[in-house]
Amino acid sequence: MNQESVIGFIGTGIMGESMAGHLLAAGFKVNVYNRTRSRADLLVSKGAVWQETPKAVAEQSDVIITMLGYPSDVEEVYLGASGLLQHARPNSLLIDMTTSSPSLAKRIELEARNRGLAALDAPISGGDIGAKEARLSIMVGGSEEAFEAVLPLFQLMGKNIVHQGAAGAGQFTKMCNQIAIASNMIGVSEALAYASRAGLEPSKVLKSIEAGAAGSWSLSNLGPRIINGDFAPGFYVKHFMKDIKIAIESADELGLPLPGLALARSLYEQVIALGEENSGTQALYKVIFAE
């Protein structure tokens, strides 16, 4: 990977905007596309080149990164008639950083190989803060050769970068991440609700417990948001619910019951029923502690 490589970036939302921005800041030429063009305006003002379609991005980029919403979006952008695999340059490398289905990641990688291309599934964790500060955790599935080729790009966006194995391994690992977060968010919400009901000062409680065995990213980063009544999205409830559904479907395929995750799904269904699907995942607190 060298500075002459042209990077395509599709999906410049809360996470993608910061991620693409780090690539620009490192001196790469970056082609961008987003369904809502205005969300790419800041990147364009910094030197990114706007492209009208994913097809145009594919035709003018050496490496293409996608950060989309749902598996259906990934399938359309990669495998559709006007998709990336159909129109990518010879020897291009495609990286899907969306949290998506492991089986779809395998399908994309196989189709890419059949076309003389390389594809990686590389979902991320770290939220909007991790994206802004370039310290995402990046979980990668695909060939070792492709991983090594684009590792310099990953290092511009993240700090904890692990090649997990063959195609789909990145998505399987991200499901492990989301499974752990789902039950943890219940614990964070319940602990802070309990603190409030007991008449304690939640911020003082947080100071004590986040440094001990109860410590977690969610407790330290989303706990203060809950205490301050800040439910703006670092990661949307609607997207987390998508991830939960993927994890449950994948676990069913593996014959593995996940009762904690099933409980989280039922609680987040209540969050959505409150009209909070566009809030951050910390909005679970509104269901746990309905004052």
C-alpha positions as a printed NumPy array, in Angstrom:
array([[  0.   ,   0.   ,   0.   ],
       [  1.487,   3.339,  -1.044],
       [  0.375,   6.942,  -1.251],
       [ -0.435,   6.539,  -4.939],
       [ -3.209,   4.076,  -4.091],
       [ -6.657,   5.587,  -4.552],
       [ -9.106,   4.747,  -1.783],
       [-12.845,   4.56 ,  -2.288],
       [-15.036,   5.038,   0.783],
       [-18.764,   4.29 ,   0.661],
       [-20.86 ,   5.201,   3.7  ],
       [-19.839,   8.44 ,   5.403],
       [-22.168,   8.485,   8.402],
       [-21.307,   8.869,  12.092],
       [-18.443,   6.39 ,  11.882],
       [-17.482,   6.505,   8.221],
       [-16.934,  10.258,   8.106],
       [-14.193,  10.106,  10.745],
       [-12.636,   6.959,   9.279],
       [-12.425,   8.407,   5.777],
       [-11.122,  11.637,   7.275],
       [ -8.101,   9.841,   8.741],
       [ -7.257,   8.427,   5.316],
       [ -7.466,  11.911,   3.802],
       [ -5.319,  13.376,   6.558],
       [ -2.666,  10.743,   5.798],
       [ -2.42 ,  12.029,   2.229],
       [ -4.434,   9.465,   0.303],
       [ -6.705,  10.436,  -2.55 ],
       [-10.168,   9.384,  -1.392],
       [-13.29 ,   8.937,  -3.528],
       [-16.484,   9.118,  -1.471],
       [-20.118,   8.185,  -1.917],
       [-23.041,   8.284,   0.503],
       [-26.76 ,   7.924,  -0.138],
       [-27.325,  11.307,   1.526],
       [-24.807,  13.508,  -0.221],
       [-24.781,  16.223,   2.462],
       [-23.161,  13.765,   4.87 ],
       [-20.097,  13.725,   2.642],
       [-19.831,  17.516,   2.358],
       [-17.272,  17.901,   5.154],
       [-15.004,  15.298,   3.587],
       [-15.326,  16.918,   0.164],
       [-14.411,  20.266,   1.713],
       [-11.24 ,  18.6  ,   3.008],
       [-10.271,  17.258,  -0.406],
       [-12.237,  14.061,  -0.943],
       [-13.661,  13.526,  -4.433],
       [-17.412,  12.988,  -4.631],
       [-18.626,  10.171,  -6.881],
       [-22.244,   9.843,  -7.962],
       [-22.587,   6.068,  -7.504],
       [-20.845,   3.092,  -5.876],
       [-20.121,   1.936,  -9.431],
       [-18.178,   5.148, -10.092],
       [-16.221,   4.645,  -6.858],
       [-15.326,   1.107,  -7.943],
       [-14.197,   2.193, -11.38 ],
       [-11.853,   4.848,  -9.98 ],
       [-10.386,   3.257,  -6.845],
       [ -7.738,   0.667,  -6.015],
       [ -9.055,  -0.155,  -2.545],
       [-12.741,   0.208,  -1.693],
       [-14.001,   0.448,   1.886],
       [-17.67 ,   0.223,   2.777],
       [-19.335,   1.268,   6.028],
       [-23.039,   0.632,   5.484],
       [-26.164,   0.077,   7.558],
       [-27.635,  -3.357,   6.983],
       [-26.727,  -6.679,   5.327],
       [-29.27 ,  -5.871,   2.597],
       [-27.273,  -2.702,   1.826],
       [-24.047,  -4.7  ,   1.702],
       [-25.585,  -7.276,  -0.632],
       [-26.865,  -4.599,  -2.996],
       [-23.654,  -2.55 ,  -3.04 ],
       [-21.401,  -5.563,  -3.594],
       [-23.471,  -8.048,  -5.55 ],
       [-26.047,  -5.928,  -7.406],
       [-25.944,  -5.337, -11.163],
       [-24.32 ,  -1.947, -10.551],
       [-22.333,  -3.268,  -7.61 ],
       [-18.695,  -3.163,  -6.656],
       [-17.763,  -6.691,  -7.704],
       [-19.173,  -6.128, -11.164],
       [-17.287,  -2.889, -11.737],
       [-14.122,  -3.006,  -9.61 ],
       [-10.765,  -2.545, -11.323],
       [ -8.666,  -5.682, -11.854],
       [ -6.74 ,  -6.645,  -8.685],
       [ -8.799,  -4.291,  -6.529],
       [ -9.16 ,  -5.003,  -2.826],
       [-12.556,  -4.572,  -1.19 ],
       [-13.065,  -4.15 ,   2.558],
       [-16.496,  -4.277,   4.16 ],
       [-16.358,  -2.699,   7.627],
       [-20.113,  -2.918,   8.141],
       [-21.334,  -5.254,  10.858],
       [-23.019,  -7.808,   8.653],
       [-23.768, -11.492,   8.225],
       [-20.844, -13.969,   8.344],
       [-22.445, -16.014,   5.573],
       [-22.735, -12.93 ,   3.36 ],
       [-19.072, -12.095,   3.998],
       [-18.114, -15.583,   2.831],
       [-20.265, -15.208,  -0.274],
       [-18.703, -11.854,  -1.183],
       [-15.161, -13.158,  -0.683],
       [-15.811, -16.187,  -2.894],
       [-17.332, -14.066,  -5.65 ],
       [-14.418, -11.626,  -5.402],
       [-11.872, -14.434,  -5.797],
       [-13.758, -15.767,  -8.796],
       [-13.33 , -12.344, -10.391],
       [ -9.643, -12.003,  -9.569],
       [-10.29 ,  -9.593,  -6.708],
       [ -9.69 ,  -9.783,  -2.96 ],
       [-12.248,  -9.086,  -0.233],
       [-11.99 ,  -8.73 ,   3.527],
       [-14.697,  -8.493,   6.176],
       [-13.417,  -6.071,   8.804],
       [-16.142,  -4.933,  11.212],
       [-15.189,  -2.509,  13.947],
       [-15.895,  -1.634,  17.557],
       [-15.243,   1.562,  19.474],
       [-18.19 ,   3.774,  18.645],
       [-18.117,   7.348,  17.438],
       [-15.364,   8.227,  19.91 ],
       [-13.115,   5.437,  18.7  ],
       [-13.721,   6.456,  15.091],
       [-12.876,  10.112,  15.797],
       [ -9.745,   9.264,  17.769],
       [ -8.566,   6.553,  15.345],
       [ -8.489,   3.879,  18.027],
       [-11.067,   1.438,  16.724],
       [-10.859,  -2.283,  17.285],
       [-10.839,  -3.917,  13.835],
       [-11.666,  -7.622,  13.437],
       [-10.607,  -8.998,  10.078],
       [-11.565, -12.064,   8.061],
       [-10.042, -13.035,   4.717],
       [ -6.664, -13.966,   3.303],
       [ -3.483, -13.162,   5.204],
       [ -1.993, -11.63 ,   2.046],
       [ -4.882,  -9.193,   1.594],
       [ -4.784,  -8.326,   5.299],
       [ -1.079,  -7.506,   5.208],
       [ -1.562,  -5.402,   2.069],
       [ -4.075,  -3.048,   3.699],
       [ -2.801,  -3.146,   7.287],
       [ -1.343,   0.391,   6.878],
       [ -4.88 ,   1.651,   6.156],
       [ -6.315,  -0.141,   9.17 ],
       [ -3.585,   1.403,  11.319],
       [ -4.795,   4.873,  10.332],
       [ -8.261,   4.079,  11.694],
       [ -7.674,   1.75 ,  14.616],
       [ -5.309,   0.529,  17.32 ],
       [ -6.412,  -3.038,  18.053],
       [ -6.246,  -4.811,  14.695],
       [ -6.459,  -8.599,  14.608],
       [ -6.616, -10.941,  11.639],
       [ -9.1  , -13.519,  12.913],
       [ -8.941, -16.049,  10.062],
       [-10.669, -16.882,   6.801],
       [-13.589, -15.028,   5.225],
       [-16.407, -14.497,   7.704],
       [-14.137, -14.688,  10.753],
       [-14.24 , -10.921,  11.22 ],
       [-18.041, -10.948,  11.299],
       [-18.145, -13.942,  13.658],
       [-15.796, -12.061,  15.994],
       [-17.952,  -8.929,  15.825],
       [-20.942, -11.043,  16.835],
       [-18.962, -12.124,  19.925],
       [-18.382,  -8.427,  20.626],
       [-22.06 ,  -7.52 ,  20.264],
       [-23.192, -10.49 ,  22.364],
       [-20.925,  -9.308,  25.199],
       [-22.072,  -5.691,  24.861],
       [-25.774,  -6.592,  24.851],
       [-25.767,  -8.122,  28.33 ],
       [-23.263,  -5.529,  29.566],
       [-25.604,  -2.684,  28.586],
       [-28.32 ,  -4.288,  30.691],
       [-25.911,  -4.372,  33.636],
       [-24.809,  -0.752,  33.153],
       [-28.41 ,   0.467,  32.95 ],
       [-29.551,  -1.58 ,  35.936],
       [-26.583,  -0.485,  38.079],
       [-27.225,   3.205,  37.441],
       [-30.984,   2.777,  37.946],
       [-30.278,   1.03 ,  41.246],
       [-27.906,   3.834,  42.302],
       [-30.584,   6.446,  41.609],
       [-33.317,   4.516,  43.433],
       [-31.009,   4.02 ,  46.426],
       [-30.473,   7.769,  46.669],
       [-26.84 ,   7.677,  45.667],
       [-25.093,  10.158,  43.406],
       [-24.643,   8.161,  40.173],
       [-21.509,  10.002,  39.079],
       [-19.784,   9.111,  42.361],
       [-20.923,   5.514,  42.06 ],
       [-19.523,   5.403,  38.528],
       [-16.177,   6.713,  39.762],
       [-15.955,   3.835,  42.22 ],
       [-17.144,   0.932,  40.13 ],
       [-15.606,   1.667,  36.741],
       [-12.11 ,   1.188,  38.149],
       [-12.878,  -2.244,  39.586],
       [-14.078,  -5.611,  38.352],
       [-17.268,  -4.056,  36.941],
       [-15.291,  -1.827,  34.594],
       [-16.12 ,  -1.853,  30.874],
       [-16.076,   0.406,  27.846],
       [-19.846,   0.842,  28.057],
       [-19.723,   1.74 ,  31.741],
       [-16.967,   4.339,  31.293],
       [-18.166,   5.858,  28.016],
       [-21.949,   5.46 ,  28.041],
       [-22.476,   5.603,  31.803],
       [-21.7  ,   9.349,  31.917],
       [-24.051,   9.927,  28.98 ],
       [-26.861,   8.164,  30.818],
       [-26.205,  10.218,  33.955],
       [-26.268,  13.447,  31.919],
       [-29.457,  12.468,  30.077],
       [-27.548,  12.325,  26.802],
       [-29.083,   9.673,  24.556],
       [-27.664,  10.948,  21.26 ],
       [-26.3  ,   8.14 ,  19.099],
       [-22.715,   7.035,  19.164],
       [-24.224,   3.841,  17.826],
       [-27.904,   3.728,  16.852],
       [-30.371,   1.47 ,  18.654],
       [-31.751,   0.412,  15.261],
       [-28.319,  -0.735,  14.127],
       [-27.631,  -2.543,  17.397],
       [-30.94 ,  -4.368,  17.068],
       [-29.861,  -5.393,  13.57 ],
       [-26.655,  -6.814,  15.047],
       [-28.553,  -8.674,  17.757],
       [-30.77 , -10.292,  15.134],
       [-27.751, -11.343,  13.056],
       [-26.104, -12.841,  16.15 ],
       [-29.229, -14.766,  17.135],
       [-29.693, -16.097,  13.598],
       [-26.036, -17.123,  13.448],
       [-26.22 , -18.783,  16.878],
       [-29.325, -20.674,  15.785],
       [-27.369, -21.97 ,  12.773],
       [-24.674, -23.136,  15.207],
       [-27.263, -24.764,  17.477],
       [-26.312, -22.504,  20.395],
       [-29.012, -20.934,  22.626],
       [-28.101, -17.462,  23.956],
       [-30.598, -16.557,  26.721],
       [-28.846, -13.311,  27.671],
       [-28.953, -12.08 ,  24.106],
       [-32.616, -13.079,  23.815],
       [-33.366, -10.949,  26.873],
       [-31.461,  -8.003,  25.387],
       [-33.479,  -8.319,  22.186],
       [-36.757,  -8.183,  24.094],
       [-35.617,  -5.112,  26.034],
       [-34.396,  -3.278,  22.944],
       [-37.723,  -4.044,  21.276],
       [-39.245,  -2.029,  24.121],
       [-36.743,   0.783,  23.483],
       [-37.848,   0.887,  19.842],
       [-41.506,   0.871,  20.941],
       [-40.724,   4.088,  22.851],
       [-39.661,   5.664,  19.536],
       [-35.966,   5.603,  20.445],
       [-34.642,   3.654,  17.451],
       [-32.493,   6.638,  16.411],
       [-31.085,   7.153,  19.892],
       [-27.836,   5.646,  21.153],
       [-27.723,   2.186,  22.701],
       [-27.629,   3.806,  26.163],
       [-31.341,   4.583,  25.666],
       [-31.915,   1.109,  27.136],
       [-31.832,   2.959,  30.462],
       [-35.219,   4.485,  29.636],
       [-36.767,   1.003,  29.724],
       [-34.84 ,  -0.164,  32.818],
       [-35.56 ,   2.992,  34.826],
       [-38.892,   4.401,  33.663],
       [-39.416,   7.228,  36.162]])
